[in-house]
Amino acid sequence: MKRLQKFILILTCLCAPLAAQAQTTGTISGRVLDAVLALIDNTDDPVTQRDLHRLIARAGMFFNFPPELALQHLLIADEFGGLQGTLGADQLVQIGELAIDQRQPELSAHYYERLREEYPVTLLWACFDEKYNRCRAFAFASHR
């Protein structure tokens, strides 16, 4: 089994028992997150580190953890870079949406601007334009 596959299996096993706790209490066990973060510290491969941060974010969204966890780890993953195509576009949209959920319209607008720059041809731009315009309007209104 490849190293990343082992990390994925471990992450899945660590996160599954936390789902009920997160849904009932709205909190996440720091001990388990520390164990997963230790996995990231135990590799020196930046692609593996990036992908583990993406997995933590995805697990957090899947198990309905507070959205700031997913946003934090997707932002860290984004710093590593290297994603292209659908995966890269998907990550930009996820960050944009989570930023809206966390009432960070400037951050959301930034990621939608990057999406437009890095992926200029898509049939969904009408939908994204509407979302982007709402983010900008909200950001402008909140600074008055």
VODREN-919364 format. One line per field, with one value per residue (C-alpha): residue in one letter; x negated, y negated, z negated; residue number from 1. Coordinates in steps of 0.02 Angstrom, whole numbers, plus 50000, padded with zeros to 5 digits. Layout:
! residues N
residu: [a_...];
px: [X_...];
py: [Y_...];
pz: [Z_...];
num: [NUM_...];
//
This chain:
! residues 144
residu: [m_k_r_l_q_k_f_i_l_i_l_t_c_l_c_a_p_l_a_a_q_a_q_t_t_g_t_i_s_g_r_v_l_d_a_v_l_a_l_i_d_n_t_d_d_p_v_t_q_r_d_l_h_r_l_i_a_r_a_g_m_f_f_n_f_p_p_e_l_a_l_q_h_l_l_i_a_d_e_f_g_g_l_q_g_t_l_g_a_d_q_l_v_q_i_g_e_l_a_i_d_q_r_q_p_e_l_s_a_h_y_y_e_r_l_r_e_e_y_p_v_t_l_l_w_a_c_f_d_e_k_y_n_r_c_r_a_f_a_f_a_s_h_r];
px: [50000_49931_49893_50034_50159_50108_50135_50306_50355_50293_50382_50545_50531_50491_50632_50775_50799_50802_50955_51083_50986_50973_51156_51217_51092_51026_50848_50707_50587_50421_50331_50387_50347_50176_50147_50194_50086_49942_49959_49930_49777_49708_49691_49575_49665_49757_49885_49929_49939_50054_50164_50178_50237_50365_50420_50443_50549_50652_50677_50732_50861_50918_50944_51024_50889_50885_50840_50692_50596_50618_50580_50420_50353_50403_50313_50157_50173_50190_50023_49937_50013_49995_50177_50239_50396_50554_50466_50392_50556_50651_50534_50555_50745_50742_50637_50750_50906_50833_50775_50955_51014_50887_50940_50777_50838_50670_50587_50730_50719_50531_50552_50690_50576_50439_50563_50607_50423_50361_50513_50581_50691_50839_51024_51061_50993_51167_51195_51022_51045_51204_51116_50966_51075_51167_51000_50938_51102_51098_50916_50953_51107_51013_50880_51004];
py: [50000_49830_49703_49585_49729_49772_49591_49591_49751_49684_49518_49606_49718_49570_49459_49584_49601_49411_49386_49415_49307_49163_49171_49174_49057_48952_48987_49095_49194_49103_49266_49346_49190_49184_49364_49323_49166_49273_49377_49220_49178_49353_49329_49212_49230_49067_49152_49275_49133_49035_49184_49227_49050_49072_49238_49159_49023_49148_49260_49107_49063_49244_49264_49092_49020_48831_48753_48656_48821_48857_48677_48673_48834_48789_48623_48715_48838_48692_48622_48780_48756_48882_48927_48914_48947_48998_49025_48851_48769_48870_48814_48630_48649_48740_48602_48469_48553_48588_48407_48352_48470_48390_48213_48173_48096_48022_48193_48270_48138_48164_48350_48322_48196_48327_48453_48334_48299_48478_48562_48434_48551_48630_48643_48601_48423_48347_48436_48388_48208_48195_48269_48155_47999_48043_48065_47897_47811_47888_47837_47659_47646_47712_47575_47432];
pz: [50000_50048_49915_49964_49968_49789_49737_49819_49728_49562_49586_49628_49474_49362_49425_49435_49245_49227_49337_49199_49076_49198_49245_49064_48982_49127_49069_49131_49023_49023_48986_49149_49252_49172_49226_49405_49405_49341_49499_49601_49497_49528_49714_49806_49972_50008_50121_49982_49857_49973_50006_49821_49785_49925_49848_49677_49757_49855_49703_49604_49737_49754_49567_49551_49438_49415_49583_49516_49503_49689_49738_49635_49712_49890_49872_49812_49957_50078_50019_50083_50256_50395_50424_50602_50699_50608_50442_50443_50494_50364_50226_50274_50272_50104_50026_50101_50033_49861_49850_49882_49744_49627_49674_49762_49925_49972_49961_50059_50195_50206_50239_50366_50454_50458_50527_50668_50706_50696_50777_50900_51003_50916_50950_50769_50769_50761_50595_50530_50586_50484_50330_50355_50372_50211_50120_50181_50135_49961_49936_49993_49880_49729_49745_49738];
num: [1_2_3_4_5_6_7_8_9_10_11_12_13_14_15_16_17_18_19_20_21_22_23_24_25_26_27_28_29_30_31_32_33_34_35_36_37_38_39_40_41_42_43_44_45_46_47_48_49_50_51_52_53_54_55_56_57_58_59_60_61_62_63_64_65_66_67_68_69_70_71_72_73_74_75_76_77_78_79_80_81_82_83_84_85_86_87_88_89_90_91_92_93_94_95_96_97_98_99_100_101_102_103_104_105_106_107_108_109_110_111_112_113_114_115_116_117_118_119_120_121_122_123_124_125_126_127_128_129_130_131_132_133_134_135_136_137_138_139_140_141_142_143_144];
//
